Amino acid sequence: MSSITSKKLLTLILVLNENEQKILLGMKKRGFGVGLYNGFGGKVEPGETIEEGARRELLEESELEAVEMEKIGNNLFTFENDPVGLDVHIYTTTRYLGEPHETEEMNPQWFSYADIPFHQMWPDDRLWFPYVFNKTKFTGHFHFAQDQKTIISQELIAVQHL
Ligand SMILES: Cc1cc(-c2ccco2)c2oc(N)nc2c1
C-alpha cells in the first residue's frame, strides 16, 4: 500500500513506424533510468501543456518533431518508503519530422515489435507495451520496492477515455 504525499508530472512518448512494425527507443545516457532503453520524455515545464512538454522532450532527446500525438496511457509509479509518486502521461506518435540522432540524454535505436529489449528496460514495460501496440488506452499503477527494480504490486486497466 503506497502512501504518497505528492506526485511528479512526467511524460513518455513512443515513436512508432507502423508500416515496418518498429518502435524507436532511446538508451538513457545519464540520470534517472540510466542504462535502460525507454521512450522519450521528462518533466513538464511551467506554462506548457503535458502534450507540449512531451513534444519538447522528444525534440530535445531525439531531434524528432511529433506532428500528431495520441494519448495512450497514464501510469502511476510509486516506491516503498518514498512519499513522491511519478505520474507519467504516455503518448504515441506515428507522424513525425526529421531523423533520430544521439543527444546528450539519449541514444536512439529502432526495434522490431518482436525484438524489444525488455531485459534492458523498466520491468513494467513488458506489461503495458501490448496495450500500446493494440492501441488500447490504459491506466496503470506499479508499486516498486525500494530497489526501484522489483515490482511489488501492479494494476493495469483498459479504459475508454483518458
Ligand atoms: C519507475 C518508472 C519510471 C519511468 C519514467 C521516468 C521518467 C519517465 O518514465 C518509467 O518509464 C517506463 N517505461 N517505466 C518506468 C518506470
The ligand as a Gaussian input file, in Angstrom:
#p B3LYP/6-31G(d) Opt

LIG

0 1
 C        9.546000       3.885000     -12.188000
 C        9.477000       4.153000     -13.664000
 C        9.725000       5.453000     -14.163000
 C        9.649000       5.699000     -15.529000
 C        9.853000       7.036000     -16.081000
 C       10.685000       8.031000     -15.652000
 C       10.521000       9.122000     -16.496000
 C        9.579000       8.776000     -17.408000
 O        9.177000       7.487000     -17.181000
 C        9.359000       4.649000     -16.391000
 O        9.276000       4.623000     -17.752000
 C        8.959000       3.355000     -18.063000
 N        8.817000       2.927000     -19.334000
 N        8.828000       2.571000     -16.976000
 C        9.108000       3.378000     -15.898000
 C        9.163000       3.109000     -14.529000

